């Protein structure tokens, strides 16, 4: 590991889009190492979609060598089908972290917003603005899933 005290892989779970981010920290300085999204095709069999998520996460873990994983917890869903598929995606995400020996931490959306903006009921745009400011990003990622993953990483770093 470099001079960073920890490297956090932040995840916004899903099955169509999994947002991910890697942020290192030394003292109180954040170092943005990378971010992106794993996407799967809606029409594909769920087992193939989950396999793709798992395999791509293993590649990300190998590349960035995080020391910890932080995941946004599931929250109330009105649609039972959505909560089941997102839970399956979360399961393979946790498995990928566990298979690589990473401790896995979970945070609610309220905790993430509170840690990033100081207000647990912040709007998406407020979170996006603060993520960019904290990390010194010139342009925030276009996908909310990636911004959420960055926010989860920041939340974990600020919480531990």
N, C-alpha and C positions, 0 to 999 in steps of 0.2 A: 504494500500500500504506500502511496505517496505521503507527503506531509499532512494530508487531510486526516482529521480525527475520525471522521465517518463519511461514508458515501451511501446515500439513501436512494433506493429505487422506489419511486412513488407510482401508484397504480390507481387509475379510475376504471373499475371493472365494467365489463359489458361482454356481449358476444358479437355484435356487429362491429363495434369499435372499442378497443382497449387503449386508453391513453396511458402513456408511460413517460416518466421523467427520471433523470439521474442528477442529483445535486450533492456536491461534496461540501464539507464544512471544516473550517479550521478556526478555532476560537469563535468569534461572532461573524466571520466572513463566509458568505455563500459563494460557491463556485459551480455555475451551471455547466454540466458536463454533456448533456444531451437530452433530447425528448423526441417523441414521435407517437405514432398510432399503429396498432396492429388491427387490420381490417379483415373481416370475413364476409363472404357472400351469403346474403339472406337465403337464397334458394338451396344452398348446400346442406347436406345432412349435418345435424348438430354434432355428431361425433367427429366429423372432419373439421368442423369449425373449432371445436375445443382442442383438437390435436394441433391445429395451426397456432392457436394462441399459446399453448404449452410450449411447442417447439420454438416459436419466436421469442418467448420470454427467456428460454434457456440460452439462446444466442445473445440476447441483450445482457443477461447476467454474466456470461463469459466475457463479453466485450468490455463492459464497464466495471466489473468486479465490485459490486456494491457490498457493503457490510451489513445492511439492514434493508428490510422491505416494509413499506407503509402502504396500506390499502384503505380506500374509502369504504366504510361499512355500508351495507344495504340499508335503505330507509323504506318507509311505507310506500307500497305500490298499490295503485287501484287495480291494475291489470295482473291477475294471478299468473298468466302465461309469461309475462315479462319478468316477474320476480323469480320464477323458476329458472328461466334461461340465464338471467344475470347471476343467479346463485351458482349455476353450473360453471359459468365463466370464472366466478370468484374462486370456486373450488380448484380448478386447474391452475389458477394464478397462485394460490396459496401452496399448492403441491409443487409448482416449479420452484418457489422460494425455499420450501422445506427440502426438496431434493438437492439444492445447492447449499444447504446448511445455513440459510439466512433466518434470523429471527424475524417474525412477521407481526406487525402492529396494525391495529385497525382504528380508524377515526370516523366519527359521524360527520355528516355534512355541516352540522352546527359547530362542531369542534374545529373543523377545517376553516370555516369562515371566520370564526372568532380568532383563531391563531394568525390568520393572514391579514384581516382587516380591523380586528378589534371589535367586531359586531357580528354576532352569530346569525343574524337574519339578513346579511348583506346580499345585494343582488349580484348576478353573474358578472356584470360589467365592473362593479367595484372590486371583486376578487381578481378579475383579469388585470385591472389597472395596478393593483397592489403587487401581484405576482411579477409583472413586468418591472415595476419600480424596485422591488426587493432584489431581483436577479439582474437588473440592469439590461433588460432585453429591449432593443430598439423597437421591434415589432412583436406584439404578442402573437402566439400561434393562433391560427384561424379556428381550429377545432376546440370546442368547449371541453372535450374529453382530455385533450393535452393540457389545457389550462388547469383543469381539475387535478390532473396528476401532479403538475408542478405545485399546486396549492397543498396537496397531500404531503408532498416531500417537505415543503416549508413548515407545515403544521407539525410533522414529526420532529424535525430538527428543533423547532421552538418548544416542543413539549418534553424533550428528553435532556 
